[in-house]
Amino acid sequence: MLSSNDYLGLSFHPKVIEAGRAAMLKWGTSTTGARPSNGSRKYHIELEEKLANFFGREACHVHAAGYLSCLSSVAAFAQKGDIVFADKNVHSCLWDGIRLSMATFERFSHNNPLDFREVVSTVDAKAPKMLVVEGVYSMEGHVARLPELVEVAEQYSCFTVLDDAHGLGVLGKQGRGTVDHFGLNDKIDVISGSLSKSLASIGGFVSGSKDVIEYLRTNSKQTIFSAAIPPSQAAAAQMSLEIMQTEPEHLERLWRNTKRYREMLNKLGLDTWGSETPAVPIVLGSKEAVYRFWQSLLEKGVFTVMSIAPAVPPGKDLIRTAISALHTDEQLEQIAEAMAYAARKL
């Protein structure tokens, strides 16, 4: 498996599995309800408090899906008359949040603070504004140029929303994410993301000030009317969060594997689109080349994911791969052999 989002490999950690099992035995399989009505339990509150503390935030809310969290992190705080500025490559969930908000929106070039400045400088200075970006762009493997983007956002009084689904567990101290990586915790209003990647569970979160999260809980339809995350998955996420802070070897292994994998691809002359993270694309430029490369890897027992236009820009058709701390040296050797085989058959 060379396309998993299990960056730290914790989905198979014995402590995580046991935590999920114990929670199910104690609390059952589901609360069968939404949080504001009959679905809130002690373990939800414990997880939210620990996530908020981990991110250095006052409060946090957990949803049953990362898509819901990231969507609501925009839709709950923007409205008609506001202007949302979004990196053109942000995830579909963020675009859905923008559309549901009914705010006006403006795209700017991917990871380009200069273009963001040019776009934001042309709109009504008095209009409420929001900046929406990702910490790590999983299709490209790029890290957001957050310091420069935040500088512009501050100058133009933008409320800032960051989707850090692929930064959590990968960047920052103990995997605290992109905001911690750049030391900008006091500059970002909302951090949202997923529990289904480094935290080896399912669900999502929105973190911010107490006022921001209370507003979310009382005004977001996605929050009010969605069933709560089940006990086993809340427990798995909470245990994964604890392991991230007590077992640094997983993060260290992830980056060792990433370094080795990137060197492997570079030696083969493969285009990785300047990836800076364990999410590493292999850009091949056409859907025909992508299919042939994907099939060749599969013949050698390596599973990847094809991404072709319009999911990616024209000419950027690619194989989407991701490295995990779970990859062994033997598996990396197998991957190297498969990559060389696929490259020869191009």
N, C-alpha and C positions, 0 to 999 in steps of 0.2 A: 504494500500500500504506500504509494508515493504521492497521495493527494489528500491526506487526512489533515484536519485542523487540530488534531490532538498534539499540539506543539510540545508539551511537557511529558507526554506519554502517561498521563495519570489515569486514563480510563481503565487501565489494567492494574493500577496500584492496589495492593491488598487492603490497605486502610480505607481507600475510597469505596471499594466494593463492599467491605464489611459495614461501613457507615450507612450506605444506601440500604443494605439488607436489614440492619438493626432498626432504621427509621421506619421501614415498611412494616416490620413486625409490631412496632409500637403504635404507629399512627394509621396504619392501613395503606391502601393504594392511592387514595385521593381524598381531598376535602370536599369534592363535588360541588364547589361553590366559588363565587367571586370574593375577592378580599374584603370589599366594603360591606358585604352582607354576612354570609356564613362560612367563608372560606379562609379566614385568617387564623393562623396558629402561631404558637410560641416559636417554632423553628423558622418561620418566615421572618419574624422580627429579629431573631438572633443572627440570621444570615445577612439581613440588611444592615444591622449595626456593625457587623464585622467587615462588610464590604465598604461601608462609609468610612470606617476607621482606616482601612487599608489604603483608600484613595485620599485620605486627609480631607474628607467632606463632612458636613454636618449630618446629612441624611441620605437615604437611598431607598428606592422601591424596586422590588423584583417582580417581573412578569413571567408568564408561562412560555414566552418565546422571545428570542433576541430581536426578531423582526418587529414585534409589538413594542419593545422598549425603544428601539431606535426610531421607529415611526412616531411614537408618542412624544419622544424628546424634541421633535420639531412641531408636530401638529398641536400639542398642548400649549405651546408658548408663542406661536405666530398666529396671526389672524388677518382678515381682510383689511387692507390699508397698510400693512407692514410690507417690508421688502426683504426677501431672503436671498442671500448670496451663497451659491453652492459651487464647489469644485465640480467640474463637469463629469468627473469619474466617480462620484459618490455612489454608494450602493442603492439598489432599488427601494429598499425600505425607507431611506431618507427622502427619495423623490416622492414616494407615496405620502409621507408625512407633509411634505411641502404642498402637494396637491390638495390634501385634505384640509390644510390650514386656510386655504383660499387667499393666501398672501400672494403678492406679486413676486416673481423670482427672476434672478439674473444668474446666468452661468459665467464662470471665469475659467480660463485655461488651466489644465491640470497642474496642481502644485505650483502655481505661478503667482506669487505675491504682487508682482508688478502689474499683472493683468487685473488682479483683484482690486488694486488701488485705482487703476484706470476706470474700472466699471463702477465702483462705489462712489467715485468722485463726481459722477455724472447725474446722480439721482437727487431727489429732494432731500436737502440736508435735515429737514425737520421730521421726516418719516422714520418711524421705528424700524430698526434694522437687525438682521440676524445673519451670522456667518455659520455655515454648515460644512464641516470637513470630516475626514477620517484621519485617525492617527497613523494607521498602516493600511495602505491600499492593497488588498489581498490579491487582486488580479495582476498587479504590476510589481508588488513587493516594495513599493516606495514608502518612505517615511515622510509624513507631512512636514513641510518647512514651517513648522508651527511658530517659532519666534518671530519670523518676518510677517506671517499672516496675522498673528495676534497684535503686532505693532500697528498694522493698518486698521484692524478691527477696533482697537482702542481709540485711535485717532478719529474714527467715524462713529464711535459709540454703538458698536454692534454687540448684541447679546450673542455669545459664542457657544455653539453646540459641537461636541466632538464625539464621533462614533469610534470607540477604541476596541472593537471586538477582536481585532487581530494584533493589537499592541499589548493587551493584557496578557501577562505571562511571558512576554517576549522581550519587552524593553523596560528600562527603569530598574530601580532597586527592588530586588526580589520579585521582579515582573510587574511592578506597579503601573507600567504602561507609558505611553508617549508623553503625557503631561509631566510625569515624574522624570522621565528621561531628559526633558528640557528644563526642568525646574520651573514650570509655569502654572503651578496649582492655583495660585491666586488670580490667574488671568482667564481661566476657562469657567464659564457659568454652569455648563452641564456636561457630564461625561456619561455616555451610554455605551452599551455593549452587550455581549453574549456570554452566557455561562456554558455554551456548548463547544468551546474550543479549549483553551488552556485549563479551564475549570472542570472539564470532563463530565459535564452534566447536560442539562437542557434548560432553556429559559433565558432571560435577559435582565438587565438592570439599568436604572437611571439614577445618577447620583448628583447631588448639588447641595445648596443651602436648605435649611429646614423650610423656609418659606416657599422655595421653588418646588420641593417635593410635596409639600402639603397642597400647593396649587395643582400639581399633577394629579394627586389622588382624588381631588374633588372636581376637576374640570375635564380630565381626559377620558373620553368614552372607551378607549382601548384599555384603560386602567380600571375603570369602574365596572365594566361589563365582562371582563375576561376571567375565566376560572383560574384559580391559584395554582402555582407550581406544586407538584406532588411531593410528599415527604421524602421519598427516597432520593429524588433529584436535588432537593434543597440540601439534604445531608451530604450528598456526594460533592456538591459545589463547596459547601462549608469545609469539608475535610480537605479538598484540593487546595483551598485557600490557605489552610493551615500548613499543608505540606510545602507550598510555595515559599513559606516563611521559615520553615525549619529544615528543609532538605534542599540546599542550593545546588546539589549535584545535577538535578534535572535540567535546570536552566543552563548550567555550564556545559552539559552534554549536548543540549540543543544547539548551542553556538559552535561547539567543536564539529558537530555533524554538518552544520550549515557551511562552515568554512571549507571542510573537505569536499562537500558536494559542489559548492561554487567553483572550487579549483578544478574539479573533475570536468565540469561543463566548459569552463574557460579553455582547458587543454584541447577540447574537441572543437573549439571555435564556435560554440553555440551562443546565440544572442539571448541574454537573460534580462533585457530591457532595463539594465541598471539596478536590478533588485538589491536592496540593502538588508533584507530580512529573510527568515526561513521560508517565506512564500516566494517561490522562484519560478517565473514563467520561462518557457522556452519558445521564443518567437520564431515562427517559420514562414509567415507571410502569406500563406494561401491555405484554404481548407483542404485541398488535395494533399499538400505536404504534411499538414497536421494529422490527417487520417492515417497516412502511411507511417508516420513516425509513431503515432499512438499504437497502431497495430503491431509494429515491430517490437515495441516495448512489451506489449501484452504477450507476444510469442515467447518472450524471455521471462514471463512471470511477474512483470512490473505493471501495476495498475496506475494510470494517470487519468486526467480529465481533459477533454478537448474544449477549447473556447474559440469560437469563430465569429466573424462579423454576422449580425450587428452587435453581439455581446461585447466585442472589442472593436476598436477603430479599423477601417479598411487597411489591409496590409499588415495588420498586427495579429493575425490569426496565430494561436499559440497552444502549447501544451501547458496546462496548469499543474504545477507540482508544489509540494510542501514537505519540508523536512521535520522530523520529530525526534525528540530525545529517545524515543522507543526504538529507533533504528539501530541495529547492531552493526559492528564492523563487518560481519559476514554479509549482512543485507546491503550495506553500502558497496561492498565488492560486487555483489550481484547487480546492483543498480549501475555501477560503472561499466560492467560488461554489456548490460542491456543498452545503455546510452551509446556506447561505441558501435554496437551492432546496428542500432537504429540510424545513427549518423552515417554509417557506411551505405545504408540502403536509400538514403535521400536522393 
